[in-house]
């Protein structure tokens, strides 16, 4: 600094070229904030969008996902409901019938079972039953699947339940990019969207590019993403398990096994093309999910692979890594053994590859 | 003369079993200082309109009965004959820019809300010109500001409150009428809706069409309290004779004023009766007597009641009303003819209308080789 000052005082004119390396701006954003910002921007963009659910307003959201929104938008657009899921889900669907664009939050997807009739019979089926007369532009969102220590009634994964039903779109983001882009897409979609978040991902930070921070950044619903290229085996997953797959892939890479990791992003409509293309490249498939095995997401993927062109490229049967087929226990040691772990993924890959 | 002041009688059914007569008594009120006016002005024009519409509903439902027995209509068919004064009277108290939602006994409402007999009947017979292109059937008919036609008992009530929320949110002075029966009145989600509608002062008129039976279960066997107009607790309520189109109209106007003045929800109970069983698969006589049905028909039929009033007050002639009957009969015959000859929906339509505003996509058929296409 001192030398610069003396240099300038000396009166010598000099053109100093400042070469600024413009590093592309990246933003550290955790999943919670990505969801929050997405909702904020969509509330600002379209006056018909509003949020209702338990504790979404004055409490800032049970998991703080809607923090600050009530202060900014007020009672009309951020509505605290009583603890009456069936009632407020029905109210949300009715508001969508009449031209608003509600975001209906379930504090967790476990509570949606109280309201599931409104999601399926009132929301999902109406466009079809009315032969295209009545649209239902609604988003149902909230945390899904296992959390930590919340036991059996608060830990169920509903991807397979809702993914079963035509008329719904079902989305399951993994990281902040997914959360942001898919929630914006869901809110802008004219159809009922089930948006399955994950409580354990809320606090996890990810890098978002400037492009991703743009107000109109949306990720198309129904398109999977290849998170990691590989040649030996395809790992297909959604939500938090995508991260486990990437961790497992890093460990396996040291042993010379290159895993291709596919992040489903959307459960329905399922992007079979991306999965098939990957399996046709690698010849092996392991699906990974947090939900129970019977009649689950992995079961559907395996059935589709069997029925399609990729079957002929399989070198071994496709297998599933899933949550253990039990209600979720409480004690930590039991809970840890109820969910798929990285070692389970590695073990399965080696089994499939006959290593 | 163009109009006549007539005082009408508020009827109260004393018990669910004895339809002996409709003794004039005042309307029953709950948490209301005063109710709708006890006199009503019926214009000749309105009288003829109500007569025609009720007769149209009556004839349409009876024709549906016929077609069902001929197996041209299939599945569920819940007929509305006997209850015409409710649908027609309610519409007389609101406008088409207001909103309405009901359950599965919906053919009458589809008509009063703007549907035509042709498209309703063609929907019942599952044809391509049906009001839902044959995709919905009896229980899933929609038109502007009419949200069905809903098959799940009670689900329509919170939906109606959502529509009312939208009315308030968008700053219109429209309201939503949300109907349910005596059977549905015990549904938990209805009480959840009472609570939120009250908290948020939603412009909703809850209407319980009490036709004395939830399927085969009479009201006193289903409900600890059969005073459905009081079941909203903190919500003001009124109970009126649902067989008298003018009672229904005045009550609805009163309720609509209540909503539009920002006072929040209000609850109406209409005491009415269905001549048919619960649906076409229910003869309707195992849980009630033929005598009871006959008694209501002879003493309280809504169309006869209006007809007698108009005739005895010289508002119309016998010939004039007969003329309307003939016109209505013809309209129904033509519609039935259309509904039986219109072709069924094209198979191309099978997978359409899954998603709105979406480009076409493939839908799995019954086998992995059957690839079908969905259009928006």
Interface residues (C-beta under 8 A of the other chain):
Chain A: X50 X76 X79 X81 X82 X84 X86 X87 X88 X89 X90 X91 X92 X93 X94 X95 X96 X97 X98 X99 X100 X117 X118 X121 X122 X126 X127 X128 X129 X130 X131 X132 X133 X134 X135 X137 X166 X167 X169 X190 X191 X269 X307 X308
Chain B: X99 X101 X132 X133 X134 X135 X136 X140 X142 X143 X147 X148 X150 X151 X152 X155 X157 X158 X159 X160 X161 X162 X163 X164 X165 X166 X167 X169 X170 X176 X188 X189 X192 X193 X195 X196 X199 X200 X352 X353 X354 X355 X356 X357 X358 X361 X363 X368 X376
